[in-house]
Amino acid sequence: MTRGTMKILLPNSDRNQAGATLKAGAVIKAVEHFKLQQDVTIKWANGTHRHGAYRWRKGVGHVITLSTYYSAEDTSRTLWHELTHALQIERAASKGKAYADWSAEQRRYAYSVRPIEVQARKFAEHYHPQLPLAA
């Protein structure tokens, strides 16, 4: 899917192993709500140790990986959480912070109290009920 010059790439398979399906229209609305400017790629992964992961890739943009083992509700909350990280990095970049510096600054904190993680959990809890991203 393309929004302006920005692309949103969804996983190749329609649903994860738990049967959750991403709602393309809702994902577009979430990206638009956060006013993300960089491409967003979403992938399924078989890992059971985490719900999802966010990575910034130069030349690719935001890469979000979601577990194939989670329910639609957990998948939706996780995608909101990871999209919040995309928003955070774009905001940091708009203030002139390099990704490496921003990332190092955040790693000074334990994961559970890291400011970006606290905010991402709050955003996921706030936005998921309003706009579920998976069914």
N, CA, C and O atoms as a GROMACS GRO file, in nm:
protein
  540
    1MET      N    1   0.084  -0.117   0.000
    1MET     CA    2   0.000   0.000   0.000
    1MET      C    3   0.088   0.124   0.000
    1MET      O    4   0.195   0.124   0.061
    2THR      N    5   0.046   0.226  -0.066
    2THR     CA    6   0.122   0.350  -0.071
    2THR      C    7   0.035   0.464  -0.022
    2THR      O    8  -0.082   0.475  -0.057
    3ARG      N    9   0.095   0.550   0.060
    3ARG     CA   10   0.029   0.670   0.109
    3ARG      C   11   0.122   0.785   0.072
    3ARG      O   12   0.225   0.804   0.136
    4GLY      N   13   0.085   0.862  -0.030
    4GLY     CA   14   0.176   0.964  -0.080
    4GLY      C   15   0.297   0.894  -0.139
    4GLY      O   16   0.283   0.807  -0.225
    5THR      N   17   0.416   0.931  -0.093
    5THR     CA   18   0.537   0.863  -0.140
    5THR      C   19   0.583   0.757  -0.040
    5THR      O   20   0.682   0.688  -0.064
    6MET      N   21   0.511   0.744   0.071
    6MET     CA   22   0.546   0.648   0.175
    6MET      C   23   0.473   0.516   0.151
    6MET      O   24   0.356   0.516   0.114
    7LYS      N   25   0.544   0.403   0.173
    7LYS     CA   26   0.484   0.271   0.152
    7LYS      C   27   0.463   0.201   0.285
    7LYS      O   28   0.542   0.214   0.378
    8ILE      N   29   0.354   0.125   0.291
    8ILE     CA   30   0.326   0.038   0.404
    8ILE      C   31   0.324  -0.104   0.348
    8ILE      O   32   0.238  -0.137   0.266
    9LEU      N   33   0.418  -0.186   0.391
    9LEU     CA   34   0.428  -0.323   0.342
    9LEU      C   35   0.382  -0.419   0.451
    9LEU      O   36   0.441  -0.424   0.558
   10LEU      N   37   0.276  -0.495   0.422
   10LEU     CA   38   0.222  -0.591   0.517
   10LEU      C   39   0.283  -0.729   0.492
   10LEU      O   40   0.340  -0.752   0.386
   11PRO      N   41   0.272  -0.820   0.590
   11PRO     CA   42   0.330  -0.954   0.573
   11PRO      C   43   0.275  -1.026   0.450
   11PRO      O   44   0.164  -0.998   0.404
   12ASN      N   45   0.356  -1.119   0.397
   12ASN     CA   46   0.314  -1.196   0.281
   12ASN      C   47   0.194  -1.286   0.311
   12ASN      O   48   0.106  -1.301   0.226
   13SER      N   49   0.189  -1.345   0.430
   13SER     CA   50   0.077  -1.432   0.464
   13SER      C   51  -0.033  -1.350   0.531
   13SER      O   52  -0.005  -1.256   0.605
   14ASP      N   53  -0.156  -1.386   0.503
   14ASP     CA   54  -0.270  -1.310   0.552
   14ASP      C   55  -0.286  -1.316   0.704
   14ASP      O   56  -0.326  -1.218   0.766
   15ARG      N   57  -0.254  -1.431   0.762
   15ARG     CA   58  -0.276  -1.446   0.906
   15ARG      C   59  -0.158  -1.515   0.972
   15ARG      O   60  -0.080  -1.586   0.909
   16ASN      N   61  -0.148  -1.491   1.103
   16ASN     CA   62  -0.040  -1.557   1.176
   16ASN      C   63  -0.085  -1.697   1.217
   16ASN      O   64  -0.198  -1.737   1.188
   17GLN      N   65   0.001  -1.770   1.285
   17GLN     CA   66  -0.031  -1.908   1.322
   17GLN      C   67  -0.143  -1.918   1.424
   17GLN      O   68  -0.207  -2.023   1.435
   18ALA      N   69  -0.169  -1.811   1.497
   18ALA     CA   70  -0.279  -1.808   1.593
   18ALA      C   71  -0.410  -1.766   1.527
   18ALA      O   72  -0.515  -1.764   1.591
   19GLY      N   73  -0.405  -1.732   1.398
   19GLY     CA   74  -0.524  -1.693   1.324
   19GLY      C   75  -0.550  -1.544   1.317
   19GLY      O   76  -0.650  -1.502   1.258
   20ALA      N   77  -0.463  -1.462   1.375
   20ALA     CA   78  -0.481  -1.317   1.370
   20ALA      C   79  -0.450  -1.264   1.230
   20ALA      O   80  -0.356  -1.309   1.164
   21THR      N   81  -0.530  -1.169   1.186
   21THR     CA   82  -0.512  -1.104   1.056
   21THR      C   83  -0.497  -0.954   1.079
   21THR      O   84  -0.574  -0.895   1.155
   22LEU      N   85  -0.401  -0.892   1.014
   22LEU     CA   86  -0.388  -0.747   1.022
   22LEU      C   87  -0.498  -0.682   0.941
   22LEU      O   88  -0.532  -0.729   0.832
   23LYS      N   89  -0.555  -0.574   0.994
   23LYS     CA   90  -0.660  -0.499   0.926
   23LYS      C   91  -0.593  -0.385   0.851
   23LYS      O   92  -0.558  -0.283   0.910
   24ALA      N   93  -0.576  -0.402   0.719
   24ALA     CA   94  -0.500  -0.306   0.638
   24ALA      C   95  -0.551  -0.164   0.653
   24ALA      O   96  -0.472  -0.071   0.672
   25GLY      N   97  -0.681  -0.146   0.646
   25GLY     CA   98  -0.737  -0.011   0.658
   25GLY      C   99  -0.706   0.052   0.792
   25GLY      O  100  -0.677   0.172   0.799
   26ALA      N  101  -0.713  -0.026   0.898
   26ALA     CA  102  -0.682   0.025   1.031
   26ALA      C  103  -0.534   0.059   1.044
   26ALA      O  104  -0.498   0.158   1.108
   27VAL      N  105  -0.448  -0.024   0.984
   27VAL     CA  106  -0.304   0.004   0.988
   27VAL      C  107  -0.275   0.136   0.918
   27VAL      O  108  -0.196   0.217   0.966
   28ILE      N  109  -0.338   0.158   0.803
   28ILE     CA  110  -0.321   0.285   0.732
   28ILE      C  111  -0.365   0.402   0.820
   28ILE      O  112  -0.295   0.503   0.828
   29LYS      N  113  -0.480   0.389   0.886
   29LYS     CA  114  -0.529   0.496   0.974
   29LYS      C  115  -0.432   0.523   1.088
   29LYS      O  116  -0.410   0.638   1.125
   30ALA      N  117  -0.373   0.417   1.144
   30ALA     CA  118  -0.277   0.434   1.254
   30ALA      C  119  -0.153   0.509   1.206
   30ALA      O  120  -0.106   0.600   1.273
   31VAL      N  121  -0.102   0.470   1.090
   31VAL     CA  122   0.016   0.537   1.033
   31VAL      C  123  -0.016   0.683   1.003
   31VAL      O  124   0.065   0.772   1.028
   32GLU      N  125  -0.134   0.708   0.949
   32GLU     CA  126  -0.176   0.846   0.922
   32GLU      C  127  -0.192   0.925   1.051
   32GLU      O  128  -0.153   1.042   1.058
   33HIS      N  129  -0.250   0.863   1.153
   33HIS     CA  130  -0.269   0.932   1.281
   33HIS      C  131  -0.135   0.975   1.340
   33HIS      O  132  -0.124   1.086   1.393
   34PHE      N  133  -0.035   0.889   1.330
   34PHE     CA  134   0.098   0.922   1.382
   34PHE      C  135   0.178   1.010   1.284
   34PHE      O  136   0.287   1.055   1.317
   35LYS      N  137   0.122   1.032   1.165
   35LYS     CA  138   0.187   1.116   1.063
   35LYS      C  139   0.328   1.066   1.029
   35LYS      O  140   0.421   1.145   1.012
   36LEU      N  141   0.343   0.934   1.020
   36LEU     CA  142   0.473   0.877   0.987
   36LEU      C  143   0.510   0.912   0.844
   36LEU      O  144   0.425   0.909   0.754
   37GLN      N  145   0.636   0.945   0.822
   37GLN     CA  146   0.685   0.987   0.691
   37GLN      C  147   0.766   0.880   0.620
   37GLN      O  148   0.776   0.879   0.498
   38GLN      N  149   0.825   0.790   0.698
   38GLN     CA  150   0.911   0.686   0.641
   38GLN      C  151   0.831   0.559   0.612
   38GLN      O  152   0.725   0.537   0.671
   39ASP      N  153   0.883   0.477   0.522
   39ASP     CA  154   0.818   0.349   0.490
   39ASP      C  155   0.806   0.262   0.614
   39ASP      O  156   0.890   0.267   0.704
   40VAL      N  157   0.698   0.183   0.618
   40VAL     CA  158   0.674   0.090   0.728
   40VAL      C  159   0.661  -0.050   0.670
   40VAL      O  160   0.577  -0.074   0.584
   41THR      N  161   0.746  -0.142   0.716
   41THR     CA  162   0.739  -0.282   0.675
   41THR      C  163   0.702  -0.365   0.797
   41THR      O  164   0.764  -0.353   0.903
   42ILE      N  165   0.599  -0.449   0.782
   42ILE     CA  166   0.552  -0.533   0.892
   42ILE      C  167   0.570  -0.678   0.851
   42ILE      O  168   0.531  -0.719   0.742
   43LYS      N  169   0.632  -0.757   0.941
   43LYS     CA  170   0.661  -0.898   0.912
   43LYS      C  171   0.613  -0.985   1.027
   43LYS      O  172   0.603  -0.939   1.141
   44TRP      N  173   0.583  -1.111   0.997
   44TRP     CA  174   0.558  -1.212   1.101
   44TRP      C  175   0.691  -1.278   1.134
   44TRP      O  176   0.776  -1.293   1.046
   45ALA      N  177   0.709  -1.318   1.261
   45ALA     CA  178   0.828  -1.393   1.302
   45ALA      C  179   0.786  -1.504   1.396
   45ALA      O  180   0.685  -1.492   1.466
   46ASN      N  181   0.861  -1.613   1.397
   46ASN     CA  182   0.826  -1.730   1.477
   46ASN      C  183   0.872  -1.725   1.621
   46ASN      O  184   0.849  -1.821   1.695
   47GLY      N  185   0.935  -1.619   1.664
   47GLY     CA  186   0.986  -1.612   1.800
   47GLY      C  187   0.877  -1.613   1.904
   47GLY      O  188   0.774  -1.548   1.888
   48THR      N  189   0.899  -1.686   2.011
   48THR     CA  190   0.801  -1.691   2.120
   48THR      C  191   0.844  -1.608   2.240
   48THR      O  192   0.768  -1.594   2.336
   49HIS      N  193   0.965  -1.554   2.237
   49HIS     CA  194   1.018  -1.482   2.353
   49HIS      C  195   0.977  -1.336   2.356
   49HIS      O  196   1.003  -1.267   2.455
   50ARG      N  197   0.916  -1.288   2.252
   50ARG     CA  198   0.873  -1.147   2.250
   50ARG      C  199   0.750  -1.132   2.161
   50ARG      O  200   0.728  -1.210   2.069
   51HIS      N  201   0.672  -1.031   2.191
   51HIS     CA  202   0.554  -1.002   2.111
   51HIS      C  203   0.592  -0.944   1.975
   51HIS      O  204   0.537  -0.981   1.872
   52GLY      N  205   0.688  -0.852   1.978
   52GLY     CA  206   0.727  -0.786   1.855
   52GLY      C  207   0.859  -0.714   1.872
   52GLY      O  208   0.918  -0.712   1.980
   53ALA      N  209   0.905  -0.656   1.763
   53ALA     CA  210   1.031  -0.582   1.766
   53ALA      C  211   1.025  -0.469   1.665
   53ALA      O  212   0.958  -0.478   1.562
   54TYR      N  213   1.096  -0.363   1.697
   54TYR     CA  214   1.106  -0.248   1.607
   54TYR      C  215   1.253  -0.229   1.571
   54TYR      O  216   1.340  -0.240   1.657
   55ARG      N  217   1.279  -0.203   1.446
   55ARG     CA  218   1.414  -0.170   1.399
   55ARG      C  219   1.403  -0.059   1.296
   55ARG      O  220   1.308  -0.053   1.217
   56TRP      N  221   1.503   0.029   1.296
   56TRP     CA  222   1.517   0.129   1.190
   56TRP      C  223   1.624   0.077   1.096
   56TRP      O  224   1.733   0.040   1.140
   57ARG      N  225   1.594   0.073   0.968
   57ARG     CA  226   1.690   0.027   0.868
   57ARG      C  227   1.711   0.139   0.766
   57ARG      O  228   1.617   0.182   0.699
   58LYS      N  229   1.836   0.185   0.755
   58LYS     CA  230   1.869   0.289   0.658
   58LYS      C  231   1.832   0.240   0.518
   58LYS      O  232   1.868   0.129   0.479
   59GLY      N  233   1.762   0.322   0.444
   59GLY     CA  234   1.721   0.287   0.309
   59GLY      C  235   1.594   0.204   0.303
   59GLY      O  236   1.537   0.185   0.196
   60VAL      N  237   1.549   0.155   0.418
   60VAL     CA  238   1.428   0.073   0.424
   60VAL      C  239   1.320   0.144   0.506
   60VAL      O  240   1.203   0.143   0.468
   61GLY      N  241   1.360   0.203   0.616
   61GLY     CA  242   1.264   0.272   0.703
   61GLY      C  243   1.234   0.190   0.827
   61GLY      O  244   1.321   0.122   0.880
   62HIS      N  245   1.110   0.197   0.872
   62HIS     CA  246   1.067   0.128   0.993
   62HIS      C  247   1.038  -0.018   0.960
   62HIS      O  248   0.964  -0.047   0.865
   63VAL      N  249   1.096  -0.109   1.036
   63VAL     CA  250   1.070  -0.253   1.018
   63VAL      C  251   1.014  -0.306   1.150
   63VAL      O  252   1.081  -0.300   1.254
   64ILE      N  253   0.893  -0.356   1.144
   64ILE     CA  254   0.824  -0.408   1.262
   64ILE      C  255   0.802  -0.557   1.244
   64ILE      O  256   0.749  -0.601   1.142
   65THR      N  257   0.844  -0.633   1.343
   65THR     CA  258   0.827  -0.778   1.340
   65THR      C  259   0.728  -0.815   1.450
   65THR      O  260   0.741  -0.772   1.564
   66LEU      N  261   0.629  -0.897   1.414
   66LEU     CA  262   0.524  -0.940   1.508
   66LEU      C  263   0.528  -1.092   1.522
   66LEU      O  264   0.552  -1.163   1.424
   67SER      N  265   0.503  -1.140   1.642
   67SER     CA  266   0.502  -1.284   1.666
   67SER      C  267   0.385  -1.350   1.593
   67SER      O  268   0.275  -1.294   1.588
   68THR      N  269   0.410  -1.466   1.539
   68THR     CA  270   0.302  -1.542   1.472
   68THR      C  271   0.216  -1.617   1.573
   68THR      O  272   0.116  -1.678   1.534
   69TYR      N  273   0.253  -1.615   1.701
   69TYR     CA  274   0.184  -1.698   1.800
   69TYR      C  275   0.083  -1.621   1.886
   69TYR      O  276   0.024  -1.680   1.976
   70TYR      N  277   0.062  -1.495   1.860
   70TYR     CA  278  -0.024  -1.416   1.948
   70TYR      C  279  -0.163  -1.393   1.889
   70TYR      O  280  -0.182  -1.391   1.767
   71SER      N  281  -0.258  -1.377   1.978
   71SER     CA  282  -0.397  -1.353   1.941
   71SER      C  283  -0.411  -1.220   1.868
   71SER      O  284  -0.317  -1.140   1.864
   72ALA      N  285  -0.527  -1.198   1.811
   72ALA     CA  286  -0.554  -1.071   1.741
   72ALA      C  287  -0.538  -0.953   1.837
   72ALA      O  288  -0.480  -0.851   1.800
   73GLU      N  289  -0.588  -0.966   1.959
   73GLU     CA  290  -0.578  -0.857   2.056
   73GLU      C  291  -0.433  -0.827   2.090
   73GLU      O  292  -0.392  -0.710   2.091
   74ASP      N  293  -0.355  -0.931   2.119
   74ASP     CA  294  -0.213  -0.910   2.151
   74ASP      C  295  -0.136  -0.856   2.030
   74ASP      O  296  -0.048  -0.772   2.045
   75THR      N  297  -0.171  -0.905   1.912
   75THR     CA  298  -0.106  -0.856   1.790
   75THR      C  299  -0.136  -0.708   1.770
   75THR      O  300  -0.046  -0.631   1.736
   76SER      N  301  -0.260  -0.668   1.790
   76SER     CA  302  -0.298  -0.527   1.775
   76SER      C  303  -0.224  -0.438   1.874
   76SER      O  304  -0.168  -0.335   1.837
   77ARG      N  305  -0.225  -0.478   2.000
   77ARG     CA  306  -0.155  -0.399   2.103
   77ARG      C  307  -0.005  -0.389   2.070
   77ARG      O  308   0.056  -0.283   2.085
   78THR      N  309   0.051  -0.500   2.027
   78THR     CA  310   0.194  -0.501   1.994
   78THR      C  311   0.223  -0.410   1.875
   78THR      O  312   0.323  -0.338   1.876
   79LEU      N  313   0.139  -0.414   1.773
   79LEU     CA  314   0.162  -0.328   1.658
   79LEU      C  315   0.151  -0.181   1.696
   79LEU      O  316   0.230  -0.099   1.651
   80TRP      N  317   0.053  -0.146   1.780
   80TRP     CA  318   0.046  -0.007   1.829
   80TRP      C  319   0.175   0.029   1.904
   80TRP      O  320   0.229   0.138   1.887
   81HIS      N  321   0.223  -0.061   1.986
   81HIS     CA  322   0.346  -0.039   2.063
   81HIS      C  323   0.464  -0.012   1.969
   81HIS      O  324   0.539   0.084   1.987
   82GLU      N  325   0.479  -0.096   1.868
   82GLU     CA  326   0.592  -0.082   1.775
   82GLU      C  327   0.576   0.040   1.685
   82GLU      O  328   0.675   0.105   1.652
   83LEU      N  329   0.454   0.074   1.646
   83LEU     CA  330   0.432   0.197   1.568
   83LEU      C  331   0.468   0.320   1.651
   83LEU      O  332   0.512   0.422   1.597
   84THR      N  333   0.447   0.311   1.782
   84THR     CA  334   0.488   0.422   1.869
   84THR      C  335   0.639   0.442   1.862
   84THR      O  336   0.686   0.555   1.864
   85HIS      N  337   0.715   0.333   1.855
   85HIS     CA  338   0.860   0.346   1.840
   85HIS      C  339   0.895   0.414   1.708
   85HIS      O  340   0.989   0.493   1.702
   86ALA      N  341   0.821   0.384   1.602
   86ALA     CA  342   0.844   0.452   1.474
   86ALA      C  343   0.819   0.603   1.490
   86ALA      O  344   0.897   0.685   1.440
   87LEU      N  345   0.712   0.638   1.558
   87LEU     CA  346   0.682   0.779   1.585
   87LEU      C  347   0.794   0.844   1.666
   87LEU      O  348   0.837   0.955   1.636
   88GLN      N  349   0.840   0.773   1.768
   88GLN     CA  350   0.946   0.828   1.854
   88GLN      C  351   1.073   0.857   1.777
   88GLN      O  352   1.136   0.961   1.797
   89ILE      N  353   1.113   0.766   1.689
   89ILE     CA  354   1.238   0.788   1.615
   89ILE      C  355   1.221   0.900   1.513
   89ILE      O  356   1.315   0.976   1.490
   90GLU      N  357   1.104   0.912   1.452
   90GLU     CA  358   1.083   1.023   1.359
   90GLU      C  359   1.084   1.156   1.432
   90GLU      O  360   1.137   1.255   1.380
   91ARG      N  361   1.027   1.160   1.551
   91ARG     CA  362   1.030   1.284   1.631
   91ARG      C  363   1.173   1.318   1.670
   91ARG      O  364   1.214   1.434   1.662
   92ALA      N  365   1.250   1.218   1.713
   92ALA     CA  366   1.390   1.242   1.751
   92ALA      C  367   1.470   1.293   1.631
   92ALA      O  368   1.550   1.386   1.644
   93ALA      N  369   1.448   1.232   1.515
   93ALA     CA  370   1.520   1.274   1.394
   93ALA      C  371   1.483   1.417   1.356
   93ALA      O  372   1.568   1.492   1.309
   94SER      N  373   1.356   1.454   1.375
   94SER     CA  374   1.314   1.591   1.340
   94SER      C  375   1.380   1.694   1.431
   94SER      O  376   1.385   1.813   1.397
   95LYS      N  377   1.429   1.650   1.545
   95LYS     CA  378   1.501   1.738   1.638
   95LYS      C  379   1.651   1.730   1.618
   95LYS      O  380   1.728   1.787   1.696
   96GLY      N  381   1.694   1.658   1.513
   96GLY     CA  382   1.835   1.650   1.479
   96GLY      C  383   1.913   1.540   1.549
   96GLY      O  384   2.035   1.536   1.539
   97LYS      N  385   1.844   1.450   1.619
   97LYS     CA  386   1.916   1.342   1.688
   97LYS      C  387   1.942   1.227   1.591
   97LYS      O  388   1.852   1.184   1.518
   98ALA      N  389   2.063   1.178   1.592
   98ALA     CA  390   2.100   1.060   1.513
   98ALA      C  391   2.042   0.937   1.584
   98ALA      O  392   2.035   0.934   1.706
   99TYR      N  393   2.002   0.837   1.506
   99TYR     CA  394   1.943   0.716   1.564
   99TYR      C  395   2.036   0.652   1.666
   99TYR      O  396   1.990   0.612   1.774
  100ALA      N  397   2.164   0.641   1.636
  100ALA     CA  398   2.258   0.576   1.727
  100ALA      C  399   2.264   0.650   1.861
  100ALA      O  400   2.268   0.587   1.966
  101ASP      N  401   2.266   0.783   1.856
  101ASP     CA  402   2.270   0.862   1.980
  101ASP      C  403   2.142   0.847   2.059
  101ASP      O  404   2.145   0.830   2.181
  102TRP      N  405   2.029   0.852   1.990
  102TRP     CA  406   1.899   0.839   2.054
  102TRP      C  407   1.886   0.702   2.119
  102TRP      O  408   1.840   0.690   2.233
  103SER      N  409   1.927   0.598   2.046
  103SER     CA  410   1.918   0.461   2.097
  103SER      C  411   2.009   0.442   2.219
  103SER      O  412   1.967   0.382   2.318
  104ALA      N  413   2.130   0.493   2.213
  104ALA     CA  414   2.223   0.482   2.326
  104ALA      C  415   2.170   0.555   2.449
  104ALA      O  416   2.183   0.506   2.561
  105GLU      N  417   2.110   0.670   2.427
  105GLU     CA  418   2.051   0.747   2.537
  105GLU      C  419   1.942   0.665   2.607
  105GLU      O  420   1.934   0.666   2.730
  106GLN      N  421   1.860   0.596   2.530
  106GLN     CA  422   1.751   0.516   2.588
  106GLN      C  423   1.803   0.393   2.661
  106GLN      O  424   1.742   0.351   2.760
  107ARG      N  425   1.911   0.335   2.616
  107ARG     CA  426   1.965   0.213   2.677
  107ARG      C  427   2.027   0.238   2.815
  107ARG      O  428   2.066   0.144   2.884
  108ARG      N  429   2.037   0.363   2.855
  108ARG     CA  430   2.087   0.394   2.990
  108ARG      C  431   1.988   0.347   3.097
  108ARG      O  432   2.024   0.330   3.213
  109TYR      N  433   1.863   0.326   3.056
  109TYR     CA  434   1.757   0.286   3.149
  109TYR      C  435   1.728   0.137   3.138
  109TYR      O  436   1.747   0.077   3.032
  110ALA      N  437   1.684   0.077   3.247
  110ALA     CA  438   1.636  -0.061   3.242
  110ALA      C  439   1.514  -0.064   3.150
  110ALA      O  440   1.437   0.032   3.144
  111TYR      N  441   1.495  -0.175   3.079
  111TYR     CA  442   1.388  -0.185   2.979
  111TYR      C  443   1.252  -0.145   3.037
  111TYR      O  444   1.178  -0.071   2.974
  112SER      N  445   1.218  -0.193   3.154
  112SER     CA  446   1.084  -0.170   3.209
  112SER      C  447   1.055  -0.024   3.242
  112SER      O  448   0.939   0.016   3.247
  113VAL      N  449   1.159   0.056   3.263
  113VAL     CA  450   1.139   0.198   3.296
  113VAL      C  451   1.194   0.291   3.188
  113VAL      O  452   1.193   0.413   3.205
  114ARG      N  453   1.239   0.234   3.078
  114ARG     CA  454   1.292   0.314   2.967
  114ARG      C  455   1.179   0.406   2.918
  114ARG      O  456   1.070   0.357   2.888
  115PRO      N  457   1.202   0.537   2.909
  115PRO     CA  458   1.095   0.630   2.871
  115PRO      C  459   1.022   0.592   2.741
  115PRO      O  460   0.900   0.606   2.733
  116ILE      N  461   1.095   0.545   2.641
  116ILE     CA  462   1.027   0.510   2.516
  116ILE      C  463   0.936   0.389   2.533
  116ILE      O  464   0.833   0.379   2.466
  117GLU      N  465   0.974   0.296   2.621
  117GLU     CA  466   0.891   0.177   2.644
  117GLU      C  467   0.769   0.211   2.727
  117GLU      O  468   0.660   0.160   2.701
  118VAL      N  469   0.785   0.297   2.826
  118VAL     CA  470   0.671   0.340   2.906
  118VAL      C  471   0.569   0.409   2.816
  118VAL      O  472   0.450   0.379   2.824
  119GLN      N  473   0.615   0.499   2.731
  119GLN     CA  474   0.524   0.569   2.640
  119GLN      C  475   0.459   0.472   2.542
  119GLN      O  476   0.340   0.482   2.516
  120ALA      N  477   0.535   0.378   2.489
  120ALA     CA  478   0.480   0.283   2.392
  120ALA      C  479   0.372   0.196   2.456
  120ALA      O  480   0.270   0.168   2.393
  121ARG      N  481   0.392   0.154   2.579
  121ARG     CA  482   0.289   0.075   2.648
  121ARG      C  483   0.163   0.158   2.670
  121ARG      O  484   0.052   0.109   2.652
  122LYS      N  485   0.181   0.284   2.709
  122LYS     CA  486   0.065   0.372   2.731
  122LYS      C  487  -0.011   0.395   2.600
  122LYS      O  488  -0.134   0.389   2.598
  123PHE      N  489   0.061   0.422   2.493
  123PHE     CA  490  -0.005   0.444   2.364
  123PHE      C  491  -0.080   0.319   2.318
  123PHE      O  492  -0.192   0.330   2.267
  124ALA      N  493  -0.019   0.202   2.335
  124ALA     CA  494  -0.085   0.077   2.294
  124ALA      C  495  -0.215   0.057   2.372
  124ALA      O  496  -0.318   0.021   2.314
  125GLU      N  497  -0.212   0.081   2.501
  125GLU     CA  498  -0.332   0.066   2.583
  125GLU      C  499  -0.438   0.170   2.548
  125GLU      O  500  -0.558   0.142   2.556
  126HIS      N  501  -0.395   0.288   2.509
  126HIS     CA  502  -0.489   0.394   2.472
  126HIS      C  503  -0.552   0.371   2.334
  126HIS      O  504  -0.673   0.380   2.319
  127TYR      N  505  -0.469   0.340   2.235
  127TYR     CA  506  -0.518   0.333   2.097
  127TYR      C  507  -0.581   0.200   2.058
  127TYR      O  508  -0.672   0.198   1.975
  128HIS      N  509  -0.535   0.089   2.115
  128HIS     CA  510  -0.591  -0.041   2.075
  128HIS      C  511  -0.744  -0.048   2.087
  128HIS      O  512  -0.809  -0.093   1.993
  129PRO      N  513  -0.804  -0.006   2.200
  129PRO     CA  514  -0.949  -0.015   2.210
  129PRO      C  515  -1.022   0.072   2.106
  129PRO      O  516  -1.132   0.039   2.062
  130GLN      N  517  -0.960   0.184   2.069
  130GLN     CA  518  -1.023   0.276   1.975
  130GLN      C  519  -1.014   0.227   1.831
  130GLN      O  520  -1.106   0.246   1.752
  131LEU      N  521  -0.901   0.164   1.797
  131LEU     CA  522  -0.878   0.119   1.661
  131LEU      C  523  -0.795  -0.009   1.662
  131LEU      O  524  -0.672  -0.003   1.648
  132PRO      N  525  -0.859  -0.124   1.678
  132PRO     CA  526  -0.785  -0.250   1.674
  132PRO      C  527  -0.721  -0.270   1.537
  132PRO      O  528  -0.784  -0.246   1.434
  133LEU      N  529  -0.596  -0.313   1.536
  133LEU     CA  530  -0.522  -0.328   1.411
  133LEU      C  531  -0.520  -0.472   1.361
  133LEU      O  532  -0.466  -0.500   1.254
  134ALA      N  533  -0.580  -0.563   1.436
  134ALA     CA  534  -0.585  -0.704   1.395
  134ALA      C  535  -0.721  -0.762   1.436
  134ALA      O  536  -0.786  -0.715   1.529
  135ALA      N  537  -0.759  -0.865   1.363
  135ALA     CA  538  -0.886  -0.935   1.393
  135ALA      C  539  -0.861  -1.084   1.398
  135ALA      O  540  -0.953  -1.162   1.421
   0.00000   0.00000   0.00000
